């Protein structure tokens, strides 16, 4: 049995990212692996030791700060979860929760589990579009798999001083708009600004994470989601036309 927690499923689901947890559930069931997905949010009682994988998606800046106020009270449970080599997937601006601080109109203390910082951007700091957001189709590479990563970004945050990026991409979609570093990884933490939803659009990445998780649990993961692979290949074909 794999136990999955979709944390802040209501606040941080700005781009329909609950499809990521549905994708995880589908892929595990294709492999005849029992899976349970729980949905928890602000104020809910959570036993983090129960879960093998936690997923957190992206939200508006206001909802992100509501989630931040709640997750600060869960510091010990989250830290123990990560230190125990369990799996944490963060998409969109969920990554901002785990750094040292978020700089907006004021500096807001974040969870402080990782040594990077977040800055909400404004038009004066943003040069890659006509408005104060980073928006566009993204292609990236990763050391985890040989296949390319595809997806989308729509964000207004920078993550600074990330030392262990998850992906490499064009600098206009990078963490800081200067390097080619995108996202963050540590142990079994996988964080990225890329949405899409990313697990639906990138079956090879999904297979990598789930196969690794299943091996930890001494479960056999072999079957890929063939429909998602066909969709992935079709996207690449259309993109290159």
N, CA, C and O of each residue as an XYZ file, in Angstrom:
964
protein
N       0.832     -1.193      0.000
C       0.000      0.000      0.000
C       0.875      1.256      0.000
O       1.809      1.375      0.793
N       0.561      2.181     -0.895
C       1.212      3.487     -0.920
C       0.214      4.509     -0.398
O      -0.908      4.596     -0.896
N       0.619      5.284      0.603
C      -0.232      6.330      1.162
C       0.248      7.702      0.712
O       1.400      8.077      0.929
N      -0.650      8.437      0.087
C      -0.339      9.737     -0.503
C      -1.152     10.814      0.211
O      -2.333     10.621      0.500
N      -0.518     11.937      0.489
C      -1.206     13.095      1.057
C      -1.152     14.246      0.061
O      -0.073     14.684     -0.338
N      -2.324     14.732     -0.337
C      -2.403     15.971     -1.112
C      -2.699     17.083     -0.110
O      -3.829     17.249      0.347
N      -1.652     17.837      0.217
C      -1.737     18.866      1.250
C      -2.133     20.208      0.632
O      -1.591     20.613     -0.396
N      -3.076     20.885      1.268
C      -3.645     22.150      0.791
C      -4.271     21.981     -0.589
O      -4.086     22.798     -1.491
N      -5.021     20.884     -0.716
C      -5.665     20.545     -1.982
C      -6.640     21.622     -2.435
O      -6.894     21.767     -3.631
N      -7.192     22.385     -1.480
C      -8.174     23.402     -1.809
C      -7.537     24.769     -2.062
O      -7.921     25.469     -2.998
N      -6.573     25.146     -1.237
C      -5.911     26.444     -1.389
C      -4.938     26.463     -2.563
O      -4.881     27.435     -3.317
N      -4.181     25.392     -2.710
C      -3.084     25.367     -3.679
C      -3.421     24.399     -4.809
O      -2.807     23.344     -4.966
N      -4.417     24.801     -5.582
C      -4.860     24.021     -6.744
C      -5.241     24.979     -7.863
O      -6.253     24.809     -8.544
N      -4.395     25.995     -8.031
C      -4.731     27.108     -8.921
C      -4.884     26.676    -10.367
O      -5.721     27.217    -11.089
N      -4.093     25.714    -10.796
C      -4.104     25.302    -12.207
C      -4.588     23.858    -12.372
O      -4.131     23.149    -13.268
N      -5.502     23.428    -11.517
C      -6.016     22.068    -11.615
C      -4.971     21.022    -11.336
O      -4.974     19.950    -11.941
N      -4.068     21.332    -10.413
C      -2.942     20.433    -10.178
C      -3.309     19.196     -9.366
O      -2.465     18.333     -9.123
N      -4.580     19.112     -8.944
C      -4.987     17.844     -8.340
C      -4.881     16.704     -9.340
O      -4.938     15.535     -8.957
N      -4.728     17.034    -10.617
C      -4.482     15.996    -11.625
C      -3.180     15.259    -11.364
O      -3.032     14.112    -11.786
N      -2.233     15.888    -10.680
C      -0.985     15.199    -10.359
C      -1.226     14.032     -9.408
O      -0.655     12.957     -9.597
N      -2.056     14.223     -8.395
C      -2.331     13.120     -7.481
C      -3.196     12.056     -8.162
O      -3.056     10.867     -7.876
N      -4.085     12.478     -9.055
C      -4.869     11.494     -9.801
C      -3.969     10.676    -10.717
O      -4.202      9.484    -10.923
N      -2.941     11.318    -11.265
C      -1.965     10.621    -12.111
C      -1.193      9.590    -11.296
O      -1.011      8.457    -11.743
N      -0.738      9.971    -10.107
C      -0.032      9.039     -9.238
C      -0.917      7.844     -8.924
O      -0.480      6.695     -8.999
N      -2.155      8.125     -8.576
C      -3.093      7.049     -8.234
C      -3.309      6.118     -9.427
O      -3.302      4.897     -9.270
N      -3.501      6.689    -10.615
C      -3.735      5.883    -11.811
C      -2.531      4.993    -12.120
O      -2.693      3.803    -12.391
N      -1.335      5.560    -12.082
C      -0.140      4.794    -12.436
C       0.099      3.646    -11.465
O       0.488      2.554    -11.880
N      -0.126      3.879    -10.190
C       0.052      2.807     -9.208
C      -0.992      1.718     -9.410
O      -0.676      0.532     -9.308
N      -2.226      2.104     -9.694
C      -3.272      1.106     -9.908
C      -3.023      0.295    -11.175
O      -3.363     -0.887    -11.230
N      -2.428      0.923    -12.198
C      -2.066      0.180    -13.400
C      -1.069     -0.935    -13.079
O      -1.019     -1.962    -13.756
N      -0.290     -0.707    -12.044
C       0.690     -1.696    -11.606
C       0.143     -2.611    -10.503
O       0.882     -3.360     -9.865
N      -1.194     -2.523    -10.301
C      -1.876     -3.357     -9.303
C      -1.320     -3.127     -7.898
O      -1.241     -4.048     -7.084
N      -0.937     -1.879     -7.634
C      -0.448     -1.492     -6.318
C      -1.548     -0.704     -5.617
O      -2.076      0.260     -6.170
N      -1.885     -1.107     -4.425
C      -2.912     -0.408     -3.670
C      -2.419      0.974     -3.277
O      -1.271      1.145     -2.868
N      -3.303      1.959     -3.407
C      -2.929      3.334     -3.101
C      -4.092      4.026     -2.413
O      -5.253      3.828     -2.770
N      -3.763      4.835     -1.426
C      -4.754      5.653     -0.746
C      -4.312      7.109     -0.817
O      -3.160      7.423     -0.519
N      -5.221      7.999     -1.210
C      -4.922      9.431     -1.293
C      -5.803     10.170     -0.295
O      -7.030     10.103     -0.369
N      -5.168     10.877      0.644
C      -5.881     11.715      1.598
C      -5.742     13.173      1.205
O      -4.735     13.582      0.627
N      -6.762     13.950      1.522
C      -6.791     15.378      1.201
C      -6.910     16.162      2.506
O      -7.907     16.051      3.218
N      -5.888     16.949      2.809
C      -5.854     17.709      4.055
C      -5.548     19.174      3.764
O      -4.933     19.514      2.753
N      -5.996     20.032      4.683
C      -5.767     21.455      4.490
C      -5.565     22.152      5.827
O      -5.261     21.507      6.830
N      -5.733     23.460      5.839
C      -5.459     24.291      7.020
C      -6.256     23.793      8.221
O      -7.471     23.606      8.147
N      -5.553     23.584      9.319
C      -6.193     23.203     10.566
C      -6.457     21.729     10.741
O      -6.820     21.300     11.837
N      -6.286     20.929      9.686
C      -6.553     19.497      9.791
C      -5.458     18.791     10.597
O      -4.290     19.177     10.549
N      -5.848     17.771     11.323
C      -4.874     16.957     12.040
C      -4.190     16.019     11.056
O      -4.856     15.331     10.282
N      -2.854     15.990     11.086
C      -2.089     15.176     10.132
C      -1.018     14.380     10.864
O      -0.237     14.931     11.640
N      -0.992     13.081     10.606
C       0.090     12.221     11.081
C       1.006     11.958      9.888
O       0.735     11.070      9.079
N       2.077     12.718      9.778
C       2.957     12.623      8.617
C       3.632     11.264      8.508
O       4.024     10.857      7.414
N       3.773     10.555      9.622
C       4.419      9.245      9.588
C       3.608      8.232      8.781
O       4.132      7.203      8.354
N       2.341      8.530      8.580
C       1.452      7.625      7.852
C       1.753      7.591      6.363
O       1.440      6.611      5.688
N       2.364      8.666      5.840
C       2.426      8.853      4.392
C       3.782      8.502      3.795
O       4.827      8.643      4.431
N       3.724      8.040      2.550
C       4.923      7.741      1.770
C       5.279      8.888      0.835
O       6.448      9.090      0.507
N       4.274      9.633      0.411
C       4.472     10.725     -0.551
C       3.511     11.854     -0.207
O       2.334     11.620      0.067
N       4.026     13.081     -0.223
C       3.201     14.277     -0.045
C       3.312     15.125     -1.298
O       4.403     15.328     -1.831
N       2.176     15.616     -1.759
C       2.161     16.520     -2.905
C       1.541     17.852     -2.493
O       0.512     17.882     -1.818
N       2.177     18.962     -2.906
C       1.640     20.310     -2.698
C       1.740     21.061     -4.023
O       2.795     21.074     -4.656
N       0.653     21.679     -4.434
C       0.609     22.411     -5.700
C       0.721     23.915     -5.511
O       1.119     24.386     -4.446
N       0.370     24.661     -6.543
C       0.537     26.113     -6.536
C      -0.788     26.822     -6.290
O      -1.863     26.270     -6.524
N      -0.682     28.063     -5.810
C      -1.870     28.862     -5.549
C      -1.603     30.325     -5.767
O      -0.486     30.717     -6.107
N      -2.618     31.133     -5.574
C      -2.431     32.579     -5.632
C      -1.478     32.994     -4.520
O      -1.265     32.241     -3.570
N      -0.911     34.173     -4.634
C       0.020     34.632     -3.612
C      -0.684     34.723     -2.251
O      -0.087     34.408     -1.222
N      -1.936     35.147     -2.248
C      -2.685     35.258     -0.992
C      -2.898     33.880     -0.354
O      -2.707     33.714      0.851
N      -3.296     32.894     -1.168
C      -3.533     31.549     -0.638
C      -2.235     30.877     -0.227
O      -2.216     30.084      0.714
N      -1.153     31.187     -0.925
C       0.146     30.637     -0.540
C       0.509     31.075      0.873
O       1.016     30.276      1.660
N       0.253     32.337      1.198
C       0.583     32.843      2.525
C      -0.338     32.253      3.586
O       0.083     32.075      4.728
N      -1.581     31.947      3.237
C      -2.465     31.248      4.166
C      -1.914     29.857      4.478
O      -1.907     29.425      5.631
N      -1.453     29.162      3.436
C      -0.847     27.845      3.642
C       0.429     27.956      4.468
O       0.703     27.100      5.309
N       1.209     29.008      4.232
C       2.447     29.207      4.981
C       2.168     29.365      6.472
O       2.877     28.800      7.304
N       1.141     30.131      6.805
C       0.801     30.317      8.218
C       0.454     28.995      8.890
O       0.704     28.818     10.082
N      -0.121     28.070      8.132
C      -0.475     26.764      8.692
C       0.713     25.826      8.757
O       0.914     25.150      9.766
N       1.507     25.775      7.692
C       2.577     24.782      7.627
C       3.691     25.072      8.624
O       4.441     24.168      8.993
N       3.806     26.320      9.064
C       4.809     26.642     10.080
C       4.579     25.847     11.367
O       5.531     25.516     12.075
N       3.315     25.543     11.667
C       3.002     24.772     12.867
C       3.287     23.279     12.669
O       3.199     22.493     13.612
N       3.626     22.901     11.444
C       3.872     21.489     11.115
C       5.361     21.229     10.840
O       5.722     20.202     10.265
N       6.204     22.155     11.251
C       7.638     22.098     10.941
C       8.255     20.756     11.325
O       8.915     20.124     10.500
N       8.052     20.317     12.554
C       8.707     19.100     13.027
C       8.277     17.877     12.221
O       9.109     17.044     11.862
N       6.979     17.770     11.935
C       6.485     16.625     11.176
C       7.005     16.604      9.754
O       7.375     15.549      9.239
N       7.036     17.779      9.109
C       7.548     17.879      7.735
C       9.042     17.569      7.699
O       9.508     16.839      6.824
N       9.790     18.126      8.651
C      11.241     17.893      8.684
C      11.548     16.414      8.866
O      12.413     15.873      8.178
N      10.854     15.760      9.779
C      11.073     14.332     10.004
C      10.709     13.525      8.764
O      11.387     12.554      8.428
N       9.646     13.925      8.093
C       9.217     13.262      6.859
C      10.328     13.320      5.811
O      10.656     12.303      5.201
N      10.904     14.497      5.602
C      11.967     14.678      4.606
C      13.236     13.932      5.029
O      13.862     13.253      4.215
N      13.608     14.060      6.291
C      14.827     13.420      6.783
C      14.737     11.899      6.730
O      15.758     11.212      6.711
N      13.511     11.376      6.705
C      13.303      9.926      6.629
C      13.322      9.416      5.199
O      12.965      8.267      4.942
N      13.740     10.271      4.264
C      13.850      9.913      2.842
C      12.504      9.583      2.212
O      12.437      8.813      1.253
N      11.442     10.157      2.741
C      10.150     10.003      2.099
C      10.018     11.040      0.985
O      10.887     11.897      0.823
N       8.940     10.960      0.227
C       8.852     11.679     -1.043
C       7.949     12.907     -0.931
O       6.810     12.827     -0.471
N       8.491     14.041     -1.363
C       7.769     15.306     -1.352
C       7.860     15.916     -2.746
O       8.955     16.172     -3.247
N       6.708     16.149     -3.369
C       6.646     16.764     -4.700
C       5.967     18.120     -4.570
O       4.849     18.221     -4.065
N       6.655     19.159     -5.031
C       6.154     20.527     -4.955
C       6.120     21.112     -6.356
O       7.117     21.059     -7.076
N       4.982     21.669     -6.748
C       4.900     22.300     -8.063
C       4.436     23.738     -7.925
O       3.782     24.110     -6.950
N       4.792     24.549     -8.936
C       4.439     25.962     -8.888
C       5.136     26.650     -7.725
O       6.294     26.365     -7.420
N       4.409     27.567     -7.077
C       5.049     28.334     -6.009
C       5.042     27.634     -4.655
O       5.404     28.248     -3.651
N       4.638     26.363     -4.602
C       4.732     25.614     -3.347
C       6.166     25.564     -2.833
O       6.403     25.471     -1.629
N       7.110     25.626     -3.751
C       8.526     25.639     -3.383
C       8.846     26.796     -2.436
O       9.736     26.683     -1.594
N       8.123     27.901     -2.574
C       8.402     29.095     -1.770
C       8.198     28.848     -0.281
O       8.839     29.496      0.546
N       7.320     27.927      0.065
C       7.009     27.658      1.467
C       8.209     27.143      2.247
O       8.289     27.340      3.460
N       9.150     26.481      1.564
C      10.184     25.696      2.243
C      11.523     26.416      2.357
O      12.449     25.896      2.981
N      11.642     27.605      1.764
C      12.877     28.362      1.851
C      12.981     29.158      3.146
O      12.234     28.930      4.098
N      13.917     30.093      3.159
C      14.169     30.871      4.371
C      13.144     31.985      4.566
O      12.650     32.201      5.673
N      12.833     32.683      3.485
C      11.853     33.766      3.599
C      11.278     34.097      2.227
O      11.820     33.715      1.190
N      10.160     34.823      2.258
C       9.534     35.347      1.055
C       9.564     36.872      1.142
O       9.044     37.455      2.094
N      10.165     37.504      0.161
C      10.234     38.961      0.138
C       9.123     39.495     -0.758
O       9.171     39.340     -1.979
N       8.135     40.116     -0.152
C       7.036     40.740     -0.890
C       7.046     42.220     -0.511
O       8.087     42.868     -0.622
N       5.920     42.767     -0.068
C       5.930     44.135      0.451
C       6.738     44.202      1.733
O       7.276     45.247      2.099
N       6.810     43.070      2.403
C       7.642     42.917      3.583
C       8.320     41.555      3.515
O       7.936     40.714      2.702
N       9.306     41.331      4.343
C       9.983     40.033      4.379
C       9.219     39.114      5.318
O       9.032     39.420      6.496
N       8.778     37.977      4.776
C       7.958     37.037      5.525
C       8.756     35.776      5.776
O       9.245     35.161      4.828
N       8.898     35.380      7.017
C       9.635     34.164      7.355
C       8.905     32.947      6.804
O       7.706     32.780      7.026
N       9.637     32.092      6.082
C       9.068     30.854      5.552
C       9.447     29.689      6.477
O       9.881     29.907      7.608
N       9.282     28.462      5.993
C       9.495     27.300      6.846
C      10.962     27.126      7.234
O      11.263     26.603      8.307
N      11.875     27.564      6.364
C      13.289     27.550      6.704
C      13.957     26.193      6.653
O      14.999     25.991      7.276
N      13.373     25.258      5.919
C      13.984     23.928      5.816
C      15.125     23.905      4.814
O      16.022     23.069      4.918
N      15.104     24.822      3.835
C      16.139     24.848      2.811
C      16.695     26.262      2.677
O      16.013     27.244      2.969
N      17.963     26.347      2.225
C      18.701     27.606      2.253
C      18.576     28.388      0.949
O      19.582     28.808      0.377
N      17.361     28.581      0.484
C      17.134     29.506     -0.620
C      16.084     30.523     -0.187
O      15.428     30.360      0.841
N      15.936     31.575     -0.989
C      15.025     32.641     -0.654
C      14.085     32.914     -1.832
O      14.403     32.602     -2.980
N      12.936     33.495     -1.531
C      11.943     33.807     -2.562
C      11.716     35.304     -2.615
O      11.669     35.980     -1.587
N      11.576     35.811     -3.831
C      11.220     37.213     -4.022
C      10.050     37.286     -4.987
O      10.152     36.836     -6.128
N       8.937     37.853     -4.533
C       7.828     38.115     -5.443
C       8.261     39.239     -6.372
O       8.760     40.269     -5.919
N       8.070     39.040     -7.663
C       8.593     39.996     -8.640
C       7.553     41.046     -9.011
O       6.347     40.823     -8.906
N       8.045     42.168     -9.435
C       7.204     43.238     -9.962
C       7.741     43.604    -11.330
O       8.776     43.085    -11.749
N       7.066     44.474    -12.019
C       7.489     44.840    -13.378
C       8.900     45.403    -13.397
O       9.620     45.246    -14.383
N       9.300     46.064    -12.306
C      10.623     46.673    -12.269
C      11.744     45.641    -12.184
O      12.887     45.946    -12.523
N      11.430     44.416    -11.734
C      12.467     43.385    -11.630
C      12.326     42.325    -12.700
O      13.091     41.361    -12.719
N      11.384     42.481    -13.571
C      11.006     41.423    -14.504
C      11.202     41.899    -15.940
O      10.662     42.934    -16.329
N      11.976     41.146    -16.733
C      12.331     41.591    -18.068
C      11.907     40.632    -19.170
O      12.178     40.899    -20.340
N      11.253     39.522    -18.838
C      10.998     38.490    -19.839
C       9.597     38.499    -20.419
O       9.272     37.630    -21.228
N       8.761     39.440    -20.039
C       7.420     39.553    -20.612
C       6.927     40.971    -20.403
O       7.594     41.779    -19.756
N       5.762     41.271    -20.948
C       5.243     42.630    -20.882
C       4.537     42.920    -19.566
O       4.238     44.076    -19.267
N       4.269     41.902    -18.787
C       3.643     42.084    -17.487
C       4.535     41.476    -16.420
O       5.586     40.908    -16.717
N       4.099     41.603    -15.172
C       4.969     41.158    -14.083
C       4.741     39.694    -13.731
O       4.565     39.338    -12.566
N       4.747     38.850    -14.767
C       4.659     37.400    -14.559
C       5.584     36.692    -15.549
O       5.903     37.229    -16.610
N       6.003     35.496    -15.194
C       6.762     34.626    -16.084
C       5.758     33.632    -16.654
O       5.197     32.822    -15.915
N       5.531     33.689    -17.954
C       4.488     32.872    -18.572
C       5.025     32.254    -19.852
O       5.634     32.945    -20.668
N       4.803     30.949    -20.034
C       5.187     30.340    -21.294
C       5.390     28.843    -21.213
O       5.482     28.263    -20.131
N       5.459     28.223    -22.400
C       5.756     26.793    -22.500
C       7.232     26.563    -22.191
O       8.100     27.302    -22.656
N       7.499     25.539    -21.407
C       8.851     25.280    -20.910
C       9.325     23.908    -21.357
O       8.561     22.942    -21.363
N      10.592     23.839    -21.729
C      11.259     22.564    -21.974
C      12.524     22.555    -21.136
O      13.226     23.562    -21.047
N      12.811     21.423    -20.526
C      13.938     21.341    -19.606
C      14.570     19.963    -19.687
O      14.016     19.048    -20.297
N      15.720     19.825    -19.073
C      16.401     18.536    -18.968
C      16.704     18.273    -17.494
O      16.707     19.190    -16.673
N      16.955     17.011    -17.180
C      17.272     16.620    -15.819
C      18.221     15.436    -15.832
O      18.227     14.645    -16.776
N      19.017     15.317    -14.790
C      19.912     14.172    -14.643
C      19.157     12.899    -14.272
O      19.710     11.803    -14.366
N      17.916     13.032    -13.855
C      17.160     11.868    -13.387
C      16.812     10.910    -14.511
O      16.865      9.691    -14.343
N      16.453     11.475    -15.665
C      16.029     10.667    -16.813
C      16.627     11.261    -18.078
O      17.060     12.414    -18.083
N      16.652     10.481    -19.146
C      17.210     10.964    -20.415
C      16.187     11.769    -21.218
O      16.563     12.587    -22.057
N      14.904     11.542    -20.964
C      13.868     12.216    -21.740
C      13.703     13.683    -21.298
O      13.957     14.045    -20.149
N      13.276     14.491    -22.247
C      13.080     15.908    -21.991
C      11.854     16.138    -21.098
O      10.898     15.363    -21.124
N      11.902     17.206    -20.317
C      10.776     17.627    -19.487
C      10.001     18.705    -20.232
O      10.593     19.626    -20.793
N       8.666     18.588    -20.237
C       7.827     19.583    -20.890
C       6.796     20.105    -19.886
O       6.441     19.416    -18.930
N       6.324     21.326    -20.119
C       5.317     21.872    -19.235
C       5.087     23.339    -19.491
O       5.324     23.841    -20.590
N       4.620     24.025    -18.456
C       4.193     25.412    -18.573
C       4.541     26.141    -17.287
O       4.591     25.539    -16.214
N       4.778     27.430    -17.398
C       4.955     28.260    -16.209
C       4.027     29.469    -16.278
O       3.814     30.049    -17.343
N       3.486     29.831    -15.127
C       2.743     31.083    -14.954
C       2.975     31.491    -13.513
O       2.262     31.052    -12.610
N       3.974     32.332    -13.300
C       4.416     32.594    -11.937
C       4.896     34.030    -11.783
O       5.145     34.724    -12.768
N       5.020     34.460    -10.547
C       5.537     35.810    -10.281
C       6.512     35.769     -9.105
O       6.520     36.666     -8.262
N       7.328     34.726     -9.059
C       8.277     34.596     -7.975
C       9.634     34.171     -8.492
O       9.739     33.456     -9.489
N      10.660     34.613     -7.812
C      12.026     34.179     -8.064
C      12.510     33.401     -6.855
O      12.187     33.748     -5.719
N      13.279     32.354     -7.094
C      13.930     31.621     -6.012
C      15.430     31.810     -6.166
O      16.012     31.452     -7.190
N      16.042     32.374     -5.142
C      17.433     32.795     -5.203
C      18.327     31.860     -4.402
O      17.936     31.330     -3.362
N      19.554     31.671     -4.924
C      20.592     30.900     -4.234
C      20.245     29.418     -4.091
O      20.560     28.793     -3.078
N      19.604     28.873     -5.098
C      19.333     27.438     -5.119
C      20.603     26.707     -5.567
O      21.098     26.947     -6.669
N      21.119     25.840     -4.741
C      22.377     25.150     -5.028
C      22.174     23.783     -5.682
O      23.083     23.267     -6.332
N      21.004     23.204     -5.517
C      20.745     21.864     -6.058
C      19.464     21.880     -6.902
O      18.420     21.410     -6.450
N      19.541     22.419     -8.128
C      18.351     22.499     -8.979
C      17.900     21.127     -9.461
O      18.697     20.193     -9.556
N      16.620     21.023     -9.759
C      16.058     19.791    -10.286
C      16.252     19.695    -11.791
O      16.561     18.623    -12.311
N      16.074     20.810    -12.493
C      16.117     20.840    -13.952
C      17.111     21.883    -14.448
O      17.583     22.731    -13.689
N      17.419     21.799    -15.748
C      18.127     22.834    -16.481
C      17.205     23.320    -17.593
O      16.594     22.515    -18.296
N      17.105     24.639    -17.751
C      16.202     25.187    -18.754
C      16.705     26.540    -19.232
O      17.746     27.013    -18.776
N      15.979     27.161    -20.140
C      16.299     28.499    -20.619
C      16.227     29.479    -19.453
O      15.368     29.351    -18.580
N      17.131     30.459    -19.442
C      17.193     31.340    -18.272
C      15.912     32.139    -18.038
O      15.664     32.568    -16.911
N      15.097     32.349    -19.063
C      13.861     33.122    -18.858
C      12.811     32.335    -18.088
O      11.788     32.893    -17.689
N      13.054     31.041    -17.875
C      12.177     30.220    -17.041
C      12.918     29.634    -15.841
O      12.423     28.711    -15.193
N      14.087     30.160    -15.549
C      14.907     29.611    -14.466
C      14.454     30.159    -13.113
O      13.573     31.015    -13.032
N      15.068     29.652    -12.072
C      14.716     30.113    -10.721
C      14.904     31.606    -10.548
O      14.085     32.276     -9.919
N      16.003     32.132    -11.117
C      16.381     33.523    -10.851
C      16.417     34.402    -12.098
O      16.794     35.571    -12.018
N      16.028     33.854    -13.246
C      16.045     34.552    -14.550
C      17.449     34.859    -15.043
O      17.620     35.613    -16.001
N      18.461     34.277    -14.392
C      19.846     34.535    -14.786
C      20.585     33.255    -15.144
O      21.306     33.213    -16.141
N      20.412     32.211    -14.341
C      21.097     30.945    -14.563
C      20.235     30.049    -15.452
O      19.225     30.489    -16.002
N      20.651     28.777    -15.586
C      19.795     27.794    -16.262
C      19.197     26.820    -15.252
O      18.674     25.773    -15.632
N      19.273     27.162    -13.974
C      18.778     26.286    -12.913
C      17.277     26.468    -12.703
O      16.785     27.591    -12.594
N      16.551     25.333    -12.648
C      15.111     25.398    -12.399
C      14.743     24.377    -11.330
O      15.197     23.233    -11.351
N      13.906     24.823    -10.395
C      13.446     23.926     -9.351
C      14.509     23.648     -8.298
O      15.531     24.330     -8.224
N      14.245     22.632     -7.487
C      15.117     22.306     -6.362
C      14.947     20.827     -6.048
O      13.855     20.277     -6.189
N      16.022     20.190     -5.625
C      15.928     18.796     -5.177
C      16.860     18.570     -3.996
O      17.946     19.145     -3.916
N      16.408     17.718     -3.085
C      17.183     17.323     -1.919
C      16.614     16.002     -1.442
O      15.412     15.889     -1.201
N      17.483     14.986     -1.302
C      17.002     13.650     -0.956
C      15.865     13.274     -1.912
O      16.078     13.212     -3.123
N      14.654     13.021     -1.383
C      13.512     12.680     -2.235
C      12.514     13.830     -2.335
O      11.308     13.617     -2.467
N      13.040     15.048     -2.270
C      12.232     16.253     -2.511
C      12.414     16.668     -3.966
O      13.541     16.817     -4.439
N      11.299     16.856     -4.675
C      11.317     17.282     -6.072
C      10.428     18.508     -6.198
O       9.203     18.408     -6.115
N      11.053     19.673     -6.401
C      10.319     20.934     -6.472
C      10.574     21.609     -7.813
O      11.712     21.660     -8.281
N       9.528     22.120     -8.424
C       9.661     22.785     -9.721
C       8.565     23.821     -9.906
O       7.455     23.673     -9.396
N       8.896     24.870    -10.644
C       7.883     25.855    -11.034
C       6.996     25.331    -12.168
O       5.950     25.912    -12.457
N       7.407     24.258    -12.797
C       6.710     23.774    -13.993
C       5.398     23.112    -13.606
O       5.347     22.229    -12.750
N       4.337     23.569    -14.267
C       3.016     22.977    -14.073
C       2.629     22.289    -15.372
O       3.493     22.043    -16.213
N       1.340     21.970    -15.558
C       1.006     21.350    -16.847
C      -0.207     20.448    -16.896
O      -0.897     20.495    -17.914
N      -0.545     19.633    -15.914
C       0.223     19.277    -14.697
C       1.463     18.449    -15.050
O       1.427     17.639    -15.977
N       2.535     18.650    -14.325
C       3.825     18.109    -14.733
C       3.853     16.586    -14.758
O       4.467     16.013    -15.659
N       3.217     15.907    -13.810
C       3.273     14.447    -13.792
C       2.439     13.843    -14.911
O       2.780     12.784    -15.439
N       1.360     14.502    -15.272
C       0.532     14.033    -16.390
C       1.292     14.177    -17.699
O       1.261     13.275    -18.536
N       1.962     15.281    -17.882
C       2.622     15.568    -19.152
C       3.984     14.898    -19.285
O       4.535     14.826    -20.384
N       4.525     14.412    -18.188
C       5.870     13.819    -18.205
C       5.857     12.421    -17.598
O       6.308     12.229    -16.469
N       5.343     11.444    -18.344
C       5.216     10.089    -17.799
C       6.547      9.448    -17.422
O       6.601      8.627    -16.506
N       7.617      9.816    -18.118
C       8.913      9.219    -17.778
C       9.402      9.718    -16.418
O      10.003      8.964    -15.651
N       9.144     10.970    -16.131
C       9.497     11.512    -14.817
C       8.626     10.865    -13.738
O       9.122     10.493    -12.675
N       7.351     10.734    -14.009
C       6.439     10.089    -13.068
C       6.885      8.663    -12.787
O       6.918      8.229    -11.635
N       7.229      7.933    -13.852
C       7.698      6.552    -13.688
C       8.965      6.499    -12.846
O       9.123      5.612    -12.006
N       9.864      7.446    -13.071
C      11.110      7.464    -12.300
C      10.824      7.590    -10.806
O      11.351      6.825     -9.998
N       9.990      8.555    -10.449
C       9.707      8.795     -9.038
C       8.950      7.620     -8.420
O       9.288      7.167     -7.326
N       7.928      7.129     -9.122
C       7.116      6.053     -8.561
C       7.875      4.729     -8.496
O       7.690      3.952     -7.559
N       8.723      4.473     -9.478
C       9.534      3.258     -9.437
C      10.491      3.300     -8.243
O      10.676      2.300     -7.550
N      11.090      4.457     -8.014
C      12.009      4.618     -6.884
C      11.262      4.430     -5.557
O      11.743      3.752     -4.650
N      10.089      5.039     -5.467
C       9.273      4.905     -4.266
C       8.872      3.451     -4.029
O       8.952      2.948     -2.909
N       8.444      2.793     -5.087
C       8.003      1.395     -4.949
C       9.148      0.478     -4.567
O       8.953     -0.456     -3.790
N      10.330      0.720     -5.090
C      11.485     -0.079     -4.688
C      11.767      0.088     -3.200
O      12.107     -0.878     -2.518
N      11.626      1.316     -2.693
C      11.803      1.543     -1.260
C      10.804      0.743     -0.437
O      11.093      0.315      0.680
N       9.614      0.549     -1.019
C       8.542     -0.170     -0.326
C       8.525     -1.657     -0.678
O       7.638     -2.400     -0.255
N       9.530     -2.078     -1.466
C       9.619     -3.478     -1.920
C       8.382     -3.893     -2.723
O       7.849     -4.992     -2.570
N       7.956     -2.974     -3.575
C       6.846     -3.228     -4.483
C       7.356     -3.181     -5.911
O       8.352     -2.515     -6.194
N       6.687     -3.876     -6.806
C       7.134     -4.020     -8.192
C       6.381     -3.040     -9.088
O       5.171     -3.170     -9.273
N       7.093     -2.063     -9.644
C       6.508     -1.077    -10.548
C       7.133     -1.268    -11.929
O       8.337     -1.082    -12.102
N       6.314     -1.637    -12.904
C       6.838     -1.906    -14.249
C       6.058     -1.203    -15.351
O       6.649     -0.693    -16.302
N       4.732     -1.175    -15.229
C       3.887     -0.749    -16.336
C       3.800      0.765    -16.404
O       3.457      1.414    -15.416
N       4.108      1.328    -17.561
C       3.954      2.761    -17.774
C       2.547      3.062    -18.271
O       1.856      2.188    -18.794
N       2.142      4.293    -18.101
C       0.856      4.748    -18.613
C       1.029      5.045    -20.106
O       1.509      6.116    -20.477
N       0.638      4.097    -20.957
C       0.888      4.206    -22.399
C       0.200      5.410    -23.030
O       0.755      6.028    -23.938
N      -0.994      5.750    -22.566
C      -1.698      6.902    -23.123
C      -0.936      8.196    -22.858
O      -0.867      9.074    -23.718
N      -0.363      8.305    -21.651
C       0.410      9.504    -21.328
C       1.683      9.585    -22.157
O       2.106     10.676    -22.539
N       2.295      8.441    -22.436
C       3.496      8.427    -23.277
C       3.162      8.854    -24.704
O       3.924      9.601    -25.319
N       2.027      8.386    -25.238
C       1.599      8.806    -26.573
C       1.355     10.312    -26.607
O       1.745     10.987    -27.561
N       0.712     10.836    -25.567
C       0.446     12.278    -25.505
C       1.748     13.066    -25.413
O       1.890     14.115    -26.042
N       2.691     12.561    -24.632
C       3.997     13.209    -24.501
C       4.714     13.266    -25.855
O       5.236     14.311    -26.243
N       4.734     12.148    -26.561
C       5.408     12.101    -27.859
C       4.716     13.006    -28.875
O       5.376     13.634    -29.702
N       3.382     13.071    -28.811
C       2.633     13.921    -29.740
C       2.929     15.386    -29.482
O       3.049     16.175    -30.419
N       3.047     15.750    -28.218
C       3.382     17.133    -27.893
C       4.735     17.511    -28.477
O       4.876     18.569    -29.090
N       5.730     16.651    -28.288
C       7.059     16.945    -28.821
C       7.022     17.057    -30.338
O       7.680     17.920    -30.920
N       6.251     16.181    -30.976
C       6.115     16.207    -32.442
C       5.512     17.534    -32.895
O       6.010     18.151    -33.837
N       4.453     17.974    -32.236
C       3.789     19.216    -32.610
C       4.660     20.426    -32.316
O       4.664     21.396    -33.074
N       5.404     20.365    -31.204
C       6.245     21.484    -30.802
C       7.366     21.725    -31.814
O       7.795     22.859    -32.029
N       7.826     20.644    -32.426
C       8.967     20.753    -33.336
C       8.560     21.121    -34.757
O       9.414     21.351    -35.613
N       7.239     21.176    -35.010
C       6.798     21.532    -36.375
C       7.018     23.004    -36.651
O       6.707     23.481    -37.742
